[in-house]
Amino acid sequence: MYQRIIVPVDGSHTSNQALATALGLARESGGRVRLVHVVEEMAYLTGYDQFGGYAGDLLKIMRETGSGILSSGVAAAREAGVEAEEVLCDKLGERLPEVVAEEARRWNADLIVVGTHGRRGVGRILMGSGAEQIVRMAPVPVLVIRSQRPEAEEAAKS
């Protein structure tokens, strides 16, 4: 059974579904989870770097938001009776899939559980697929949890 489970979290519905799945697995096996949140550079999120820097307030808000997401995840783990750790990566220039793969190696994880929005077509081209990149770079098995929201199901049909 999986004892050390990495869960990238971003506060989205699919991320929360992945966390719930990971907590269920960890509870059943007596394992624990490590929640990872990455403050990604805006150049990766928007496709361009705005003048090579960030206003202090924006970076502060991004860090505070990430800390809040991690705190909520740790609280959910405690409520489920699962031991949890958190990692906030705010080194600009590092991307989600690289951070998750490195954390999996460093922590000797046996599994990564990640949510996916199931985007296709233009949405996938514009937004990318963090889950797909994690699968490609992961040094351990990855369990991908698809969104159960109606809009994701509709998008999948087109």
C-alpha positions as a Markdown table, in Angstrom:
| # | Residue | x | y | z |
|---|---|---|---|---|
| 1 | Met | 0.0 | 0.0 | 0.0 |
| 2 | Tyr | 1.0 | 3.6 | -0.5 |
| 3 | Gln | 2.5 | 5.1 | 2.6 |
| 4 | Arg | 3.9 | 8.5 | 1.4 |
| 5 | Ile | 1.6 | 10.4 | -0.9 |
| 6 | Ile | 2.4 | 13.7 | -2.6 |
| 7 | Val | -0.6 | 15.9 | -3.5 |
| 8 | Pro | -0.2 | 19.1 | -5.5 |
| 9 | Val | -2.9 | 21.5 | -4.3 |
| 10 | Asp | -4.1 | 24.8 | -5.8 |
| 11 | Gly | -7.5 | 25.2 | -4.1 |
| 12 | Ser | -9.5 | 24.2 | -7.2 |
| 13 | His | -12.4 | 21.7 | -7.2 |
| 14 | Thr | -10.3 | 19.0 | -8.9 |
| 15 | Ser | -7.4 | 19.6 | -6.5 |
| 16 | Asn | -9.7 | 19.1 | -3.6 |
| 17 | Gln | -11.1 | 15.9 | -5.2 |
| 18 | Ala | -7.5 | 14.6 | -5.5 |
| 19 | Leu | -6.8 | 15.5 | -1.9 |
| 20 | Ala | -9.9 | 13.7 | -0.7 |
| 21 | Thr | -8.8 | 10.6 | -2.7 |
| 22 | Ala | -5.3 | 10.8 | -1.3 |
| 23 | Leu | -6.6 | 11.1 | 2.3 |
| 24 | Gly | -8.8 | 8.1 | 1.8 |
| 25 | Leu | -5.8 | 6.0 | 0.5 |
| 26 | Ala | -3.6 | 7.3 | 3.3 |
| 27 | Arg | -6.2 | 6.6 | 6.0 |
| 28 | Glu | -6.7 | 3.0 | 4.8 |
| 29 | Ser | -3.0 | 2.2 | 4.6 |
| 30 | Gly | -1.9 | 4.1 | 7.7 |
| 31 | Gly | 0.1 | 6.4 | 5.4 |
| 32 | Arg | 0.7 | 10.2 | 5.3 |
| 33 | Val | 0.5 | 12.9 | 2.8 |
| 34 | Arg | 2.7 | 15.8 | 1.7 |
| 35 | Leu | 0.8 | 18.8 | 0.2 |
| 36 | Val | 2.7 | 20.9 | -2.3 |
| 37 | His | 1.7 | 24.3 | -3.6 |
| 38 | Val | 3.8 | 26.1 | -6.2 |
| 39 | Val | 3.8 | 29.9 | -6.7 |
| 40 | Glu | 4.5 | 29.9 | -10.4 |
| 41 | Glu | 6.0 | 32.7 | -12.3 |
| 42 | Met | 3.4 | 34.8 | -14.2 |
| 43 | Ala | 5.3 | 34.2 | -17.4 |
| 44 | Tyr | 4.4 | 30.5 | -17.2 |
| 45 | Leu | 0.8 | 31.3 | -16.4 |
| 46 | Thr | 0.2 | 34.1 | -18.9 |
| 47 | Gly | 2.7 | 33.3 | -21.6 |
| 48 | Tyr | 4.7 | 36.5 | -21.0 |
| 49 | Asp | 6.7 | 38.2 | -18.3 |
| 50 | Gln | 5.5 | 41.6 | -17.4 |
| 51 | Phe | 8.6 | 43.8 | -17.5 |
| 52 | Gly | 10.8 | 41.2 | -15.8 |
| 53 | Gly | 9.5 | 41.7 | -12.3 |
| 54 | Tyr | 6.5 | 41.6 | -9.9 |
| 55 | Ala | 5.0 | 44.2 | -7.7 |
| 56 | Gly | 5.6 | 43.3 | -4.1 |
| 57 | Asp | 1.9 | 43.1 | -3.3 |
| 58 | Leu | 1.2 | 40.6 | -6.0 |
| 59 | Leu | 3.9 | 38.2 | -4.9 |
| 60 | Lys | 2.8 | 38.6 | -1.3 |
| 61 | Ile | -0.8 | 37.8 | -2.2 |
| 62 | Met | 0.3 | 34.8 | -4.2 |
| 63 | Arg | 2.3 | 33.5 | -1.2 |
| 64 | Glu | -0.5 | 34.2 | 1.3 |
| 65 | Thr | -3.0 | 32.4 | -1.0 |
| 66 | Gly | -0.8 | 29.4 | -1.3 |
| 67 | Ser | -0.2 | 29.3 | 2.5 |
| 68 | Gly | -4.0 | 29.4 | 3.0 |
| 69 | Ile | -4.6 | 26.6 | 0.5 |
| 70 | Leu | -2.0 | 24.5 | 2.3 |
| 71 | Ser | -3.4 | 25.2 | 5.7 |
| 72 | Ser | -6.9 | 24.2 | 4.6 |
| 73 | Gly | -5.5 | 20.9 | 3.2 |
| 74 | Val | -3.6 | 20.1 | 6.4 |
| 75 | Ala | -6.8 | 20.8 | 8.4 |
| 76 | Ala | -8.7 | 18.4 | 6.1 |
| 77 | Ala | -6.0 | 15.8 | 6.6 |
| 78 | Arg | -6.2 | 16.2 | 10.4 |
| 79 | Glu | -10.0 | 15.9 | 10.3 |
| 80 | Ala | -9.6 | 12.7 | 8.3 |
| 81 | Gly | -7.0 | 11.4 | 10.8 |
| 82 | Val | -4.1 | 11.5 | 8.4 |
| 83 | Glu | -0.7 | 12.9 | 9.1 |
| 84 | Ala | 0.1 | 15.7 | 6.8 |
| 85 | Glu | 3.0 | 18.0 | 5.9 |
| 86 | Glu | 3.0 | 21.0 | 3.7 |
| 87 | Val | 5.5 | 22.5 | 1.2 |
| 88 | Leu | 5.1 | 26.0 | -0.3 |
| 89 | Cys | 7.5 | 26.5 | -3.2 |
| 90 | Asp | 7.9 | 30.2 | -4.0 |
| 91 | Lys | 11.2 | 30.2 | -5.8 |
| 92 | Leu | 10.3 | 32.0 | -8.9 |
| 93 | Gly | 11.3 | 30.2 | -12.0 |
| 94 | Glu | 10.4 | 26.7 | -10.7 |
| 95 | Arg | 7.4 | 25.0 | -12.3 |
| 96 | Leu | 4.8 | 22.7 | -10.8 |
| 97 | Pro | 5.9 | 19.5 | -12.5 |
| 98 | Glu | 9.5 | 19.9 | -11.6 |
| 99 | Val | 8.8 | 20.8 | -8.0 |
| 100 | Val | 6.4 | 17.8 | -7.6 |
| 101 | Ala | 8.9 | 15.4 | -9.1 |
| 102 | Glu | 11.7 | 16.8 | -6.9 |
| 103 | Glu | 9.5 | 16.6 | -3.8 |
| 104 | Ala | 8.6 | 13.0 | -4.6 |
| 105 | Arg | 12.3 | 12.1 | -4.9 |
| 106 | Arg | 13.4 | 14.0 | -1.8 |
| 107 | Trp | 10.6 | 12.7 | 0.4 |
| 108 | Asn | 10.7 | 9.1 | -1.0 |
| 109 | Ala | 7.1 | 9.2 | -2.0 |
| 110 | Asp | 5.4 | 6.1 | -3.3 |
| 111 | Leu | 2.5 | 7.9 | -5.1 |
| 112 | Ile | 1.4 | 11.3 | -6.5 |
| 113 | Val | -2.3 | 12.0 | -6.6 |
| 114 | Val | -3.2 | 15.0 | -8.8 |
| 115 | Gly | -6.5 | 16.4 | -10.1 |
| 116 | Thr | -7.1 | 17.3 | -13.7 |
| 117 | His | -9.7 | 19.5 | -15.3 |
| 118 | Gly | -9.9 | 17.3 | -18.4 |
| 119 | Arg | -9.5 | 20.2 | -20.7 |
| 120 | Arg | -9.4 | 19.5 | -24.5 |
| 121 | Gly | -9.0 | 21.5 | -27.6 |
| 122 | Val | -8.3 | 25.2 | -27.3 |
| 123 | Gly | -8.6 | 25.2 | -23.5 |
| 124 | Arg | -5.8 | 22.7 | -23.2 |
| 125 | Ile | -3.6 | 24.6 | -25.6 |
| 126 | Leu | -4.1 | 27.9 | -23.7 |
| 127 | Met | -4.1 | 26.5 | -20.2 |
| 128 | Gly | -1.9 | 23.5 | -20.6 |
| 129 | Ser | -2.1 | 20.4 | -18.6 |
| 130 | Gly | -0.3 | 20.4 | -15.3 |
| 131 | Ala | -1.4 | 16.8 | -14.6 |
| 132 | Glu | 0.0 | 15.6 | -17.9 |
| 133 | Gln | 3.3 | 17.3 | -17.2 |
| 134 | Ile | 3.4 | 15.8 | -13.7 |
| 135 | Val | 2.8 | 12.3 | -15.2 |
| 136 | Arg | 5.7 | 12.8 | -17.7 |
| 137 | Met | 8.2 | 13.9 | -15.0 |
| 138 | Ala | 7.1 | 11.8 | -12.0 |
| 139 | Pro | 9.6 | 9.3 | -10.6 |
| 140 | Val | 6.7 | 7.3 | -9.0 |
| 141 | Pro | 3.2 | 6.2 | -10.0 |
| 142 | Val | 0.6 | 9.0 | -10.5 |
| 143 | Leu | -3.1 | 8.7 | -9.8 |
| 144 | Val | -5.0 | 11.2 | -11.9 |
| 145 | Ile | -8.4 | 12.3 | -10.6 |
| 146 | Arg | -10.7 | 13.7 | -13.2 |
| 147 | Ser | -13.1 | 16.4 | -12.4 |
| 148 | Gln | -16.7 | 15.3 | -11.8 |
| 149 | Arg | -18.1 | 18.8 | -12.4 |
| 150 | Pro | -20.7 | 19.1 | -15.2 |
| 151 | Glu | -18.7 | 21.8 | -17.1 |
| 152 | Ala | -15.7 | 19.5 | -17.4 |
| 153 | Glu | -18.0 | 16.7 | -18.7 |
| 154 | Glu | -19.5 | 19.1 | -21.3 |
| 155 | Ala | -16.0 | 20.3 | -22.4 |
| 156 | Ala | -14.9 | 16.7 | -22.8 |
| 157 | Lys | -17.8 | 16.1 | -25.3 |
| 158 | Ser | -16.6 | 18.9 | -27.6 |
